Amino acid sequence: MNLPNKLTLFRVCLIPFFVVFMLANITGASDKYIAVAIFIVASLTDFLDGKIARKYNLVTNFGKFMDPLADKLLVCSALICLIGDKLYPWIVIIIISREFIISGFRLIASDNGVVIAASWWGKFKTTSQMIMIILLIIDLKYNWYQVIEYVFIYVALALTVVSLIDYLAKNIDILKDGDKKQK
């Protein structure tokens, strides 16, 4: 197993620890800082594994499958933990629904022998979601900070929708080709 795949697996292994510190009262007020540190480390492994895999030509089928899955698990776990005062359930539902739609779409593409690379909109979406999550976990009680939190919530939401539309528009033929093969 190469280094990028190990980093991906490490990210997956961090998720339960992140969730425990988000939801359980282990160290009191320090829990959220431990959780945000774990989330940041996990997010950085997302950046590193892809960069290393591309630079050293270590791209594998395992990595193509697990890397986006690890990202979805990390972000969705965080979003579910953050439902409450600032992150409304309907926002979380839209974001998670997008992930299910894209995963299903990729599955159809894979069945047709097509690999669909992540778009720049998808990368912007993921980055904005990760920044939003970090801001919401830290949750400083200043008016200016809360404005920044809301800006990132709605930027992440907008990029989620835009990236979904972009993804479907660029790849809609995959659904049409799949229908032709089934007849």
Stockholm file with secondary structure:
# STOCKHOLM 1.0

chainA/1-183         MNLPNKLTLFRVCLIPFFVVFMLANITGASDKYIAVAIFIVASLTDFLDGKIARKYNLVTNFGKFMDPLADKLLVCSALICLIGDKLYPWIVIIIISREFIISGFRLIASDNGVVIAASWWGKFKTTSQMIMIILLIIDLKYNWYQVIEYVFIYVALALTVVSLIDYLAKNIDILKDGDKKQK
#=GR chainA/1-183 SS CCHHHHHHHHHHHHHHHHHHHHHSCSSGGGHHHHHHHHHHHHHHHHHHHHHHHHHTTCCCHHHHHHHHHHHHHHHHHHHHHHBTTTBCHHHHHHHHHHHHHHHHHHHHHHHTTCCCCCCHHHHHHHHHHHHHHHHHHHCCCCHHHHHHHHHHHHHHHHHHHHHHHHHHHHHHHHHHHHHHHHC
#=GC SS_cons         CCHHHHHHHHHHHHHHHHHHHHHSCSSGGGHHHHHHHHHHHHHHHHHHHHHHHHHTTCCCHHHHHHHHHHHHHHHHHHHHHHBTTTBCHHHHHHHHHHHHHHHHHHHHHHHTTCCCCCCHHHHHHHHHHHHHHHHHHHCCCCHHHHHHHHHHHHHHHHHHHHHHHHHHHHHHHHHHHHHHHHC
//
